[in-house]
Amino acid sequence: MTPTTTLLREQHALALVCPIEFAQRMNQHWTTPGPVGLGHHSSPALMALWRIMGETFQLATVEAASGVQSPWRILQPPTGTGKTQGTCVYAAMQAVLNHEAEGTPLRPVGILIVTRLKEDANTIRETINTLAGRDVAVVHHSDSYATPEQLYASDVVVITHTAFIKAKRETKGRDWKAWDRLVSWRGGDRHLTVIDEALANVVDECNATTENLRFVINLIPPELRSAFPQQVGVLEQVHRVLVAFADSDDQASPMSLIWGDGGAPVAVDFAPFVLAMSKLPFDKIVYARSSTKDRTQLAERVADTITTVQTCLEQFAYYSRSGDWHSINTASLARSIHESTVVLDV
């Protein structure tokens, strides 16, 4: 073990994998003939690449355990250099170290691995468990949901990109249950997240048109206007600003920031207002008939419009014109970029 890893283990009380030992173990896995190993040829360049992989995983682990928020680390090893196999070897080594650290001051390190397809997740789980010599990894996707007990006990959880993004988006709605199940385990928080291939669709975009805003405002009954004057006032102010953009003589640009720094209306909590609005009989108000389907769809339209306005006020807002449609818009990452995560991209 290198002096650096020994020092980090002592400083942070973590069962850390040594990058040089990882490179050596990866080299063994890479060169050993099948079916035990992969039967490939190695080289000094590959050994150096694997050592860098191990150092990157180790540093991300230490920073996450220390509460340091750092940008994602992007590793772009050439195709065919073992990025996925390396992740499996590292995860298996980590699980073995976690077991050996039981009864010592060293804390175990949990790992979350995110891959593109369910089939890939299954293969990664099987490879890790084979290398570790026991079941230390589980998959959690629509074809094979892990139980809460399995998620809590397993050193490694493997999920798909879709499950990862879905769980993170739910946290924006203050629903942390799905995310906590993935990143909390018997060792505390999982301190290493490895994303195998860059994520797609990680930008959340939302918009509210002048038509939808007008539709919602016209549905607000007098009693709710009296009960929620701030919320109603903000909606009406946003609608007026948006209409002013739509009526402007300057139509040269289809996009424009709506407010400068400090110019946006004060954000208010729309949640109680959305809840009160959801109880209205929209089907009877709009269509003068009783229809559970219509009521549900209209309630979703109202809630989505109001929630979009709140999101625009909390983040940033820009005006957009597309044909006859005028809207207020915002966008953000589904997952914060300031978290200790390693992305293995091609």
Salt bridges, closest charged atoms under 4 A:
GLU55 OE2 - ARG51 NH1 2.79
GLU63 OE1 - ARG73 NH2 2.79
GLU102 OE2 - HIS99 ND1 3.71
GLU126 OE2 - ARG125 NH2 3.66
ASP143 OD2 - LYS118 NZ 3.29
ASP155 OD2 - ARG186 NH2 3.20
GLU170 OE2 - LYS166 NZ 2.70
ASP175 OD1 - LYS177 NZ 2.93
ASP196 OD1 - LYS83 NZ 2.62
GLU197 OE1 - ARG116 NE 2.97
ASP204 OD1 - ARG169 NE 2.23
ASP204 OD2 - LYS172 NZ 3.71
GLU236 OE2 - ARG225 NH1 2.80
ASP283 OD1 - ARG295 NE 3.03
ASP294 OD2 - ARG289 NH2 2.80
GLU339 OE2 - LYS168 NZ 3.67
GLU339 OE1 - ARG335 NH2 2.82
